[in-house]
Amino acid sequence: MVCHRLNGAGDAELGPDLNIPHSPTEYFGGDFLRQYIRAPQSLRRWPQARMPGFSEKVWRQWSS
């Protein structure tokens, strides 16, 4: 993972840890989580965010 750490492992510093203190799958529903990963700025406006969305082609390949 280039942008996020997972359980404290890795040296990424852009995004928050994806499992500490909680995994987003514990508090986001499936539809919201999918849309947030696909196009983060469409659900939560955060001018400093650096998380890019995924193209439709990449999203289809990843989610199949």
DRENDO-1510 file (C-alpha; in Angstrom, 1 decimal, always signed):
<recs>
REC; n; res; u; v; w
REC; 1; MET; +0.0; +0.0; +0.0 .
REC; 2; VAL; +1.5; +3.3; -1.0 .
REC; 3; CYS; -0.8; +5.8; +0.7 .
REC; 4; HIS; -2.1; +4.1; +3.8 .
REC; 5; ARG; -0.7; +2.0; +6.6 .
REC; 6; LEU; -2.5; -1.2; +7.7 .
REC; 7; ASN; -2.3; -2.2; +11.3 .
REC; 8; GLY; +0.6; +0.1; +11.8 .
REC; 9; ALA; +2.7; -1.6; +9.1 .
REC; 10; GLY; +4.3; +0.2; +6.3 .
REC; 11; ASP; +5.9; +3.6; +5.8 .
REC; 12; ALA; +3.1; +5.5; +4.0 .
REC; 13; GLU; +2.2; +8.8; +5.5 .
REC; 14; LEU; -0.5; +10.3; +3.2 .
REC; 15; GLY; -3.7; +8.7; +4.5 .
REC; 16; PRO; -4.7; +7.3; +7.9 .
REC; 17; ASP; -4.1; +3.7; +9.0 .
REC; 18; LEU; -6.9; +1.6; +7.4 .
REC; 19; ASN; -7.5; -0.6; +10.5 .
REC; 20; ILE; -6.4; +1.5; +13.5 .
REC; 21; PRO; -8.4; +2.5; +15.6 .
REC; 22; HIS; -11.2; +0.9; +13.4 .
REC; 23; SER; -11.6; -0.5; +10.0 .
REC; 24; PRO; -13.9; +1.7; +7.8 .
REC; 25; THR; -15.8; -1.5; +7.0 .
REC; 26; GLU; -17.0; -1.4; +10.7 .
REC; 27; TYR; -18.8; +1.9; +10.4 .
REC; 28; PHE; -19.4; +2.5; +6.7 .
REC; 29; GLY; -22.2; +0.6; +4.9 .
REC; 30; GLY; -21.2; -1.3; +1.7 .
REC; 31; ASP; -22.8; +1.2; -0.8 .
REC; 32; PHE; -21.2; +4.2; +1.0 .
REC; 33; LEU; -17.8; +2.5; +1.2 .
REC; 34; ARG; -17.9; +1.5; -2.5 .
REC; 35; GLN; -18.8; +5.1; -3.6 .
REC; 36; TYR; -16.2; +6.6; -1.2 .
REC; 37; ILE; -13.4; +4.4; -2.7 .
REC; 38; ARG; -14.6; +5.0; -6.2 .
REC; 39; ALA; -14.9; +8.8; -5.9 .
REC; 40; PRO; -14.0; +10.1; -2.4 .
REC; 41; GLN; -14.7; +13.8; -3.1 .
REC; 42; SER; -18.3; +13.0; -4.3 .
REC; 43; LEU; -19.3; +12.1; -0.7 .
REC; 44; ARG; -17.1; +14.1; +1.5 .
REC; 45; ARG; -15.7; +17.5; +0.4 .
REC; 46; TRP; -12.2; +17.8; +1.9 .
REC; 47; PRO; -10.0; +20.3; +0.0 .
REC; 48; GLN; -6.7; +18.9; +1.5 .
REC; 49; ALA; -7.5; +15.3; +0.5 .
REC; 50; ARG; -5.0; +13.7; -1.8 .
REC; 51; MET; -6.9; +10.4; -2.3 .
REC; 52; PRO; -7.7; +10.0; -6.0 .
REC; 53; GLY; -10.8; +8.4; -7.3 .
REC; 54; PHE; -10.6; +5.4; -9.6 .
REC; 55; SER; -11.5; +5.4; -13.3 .
REC; 56; GLU; -14.5; +3.2; -14.2 .
REC; 57; LYS; -12.2; +0.8; -16.0 .
REC; 58; VAL; -10.0; +0.3; -12.9 .
REC; 59; TRP; -13.0; +0.1; -10.7 .
REC; 60; ARG; -14.6; -2.7; -12.8 .
REC; 61; GLN; -11.3; -4.7; -12.9 .
REC; 62; TRP; -10.8; -4.3; -9.1 .
REC; 63; SER; -14.4; -5.1; -8.1 .
REC; 64; SER; -14.9; -8.2; -10.2 .
</recs>
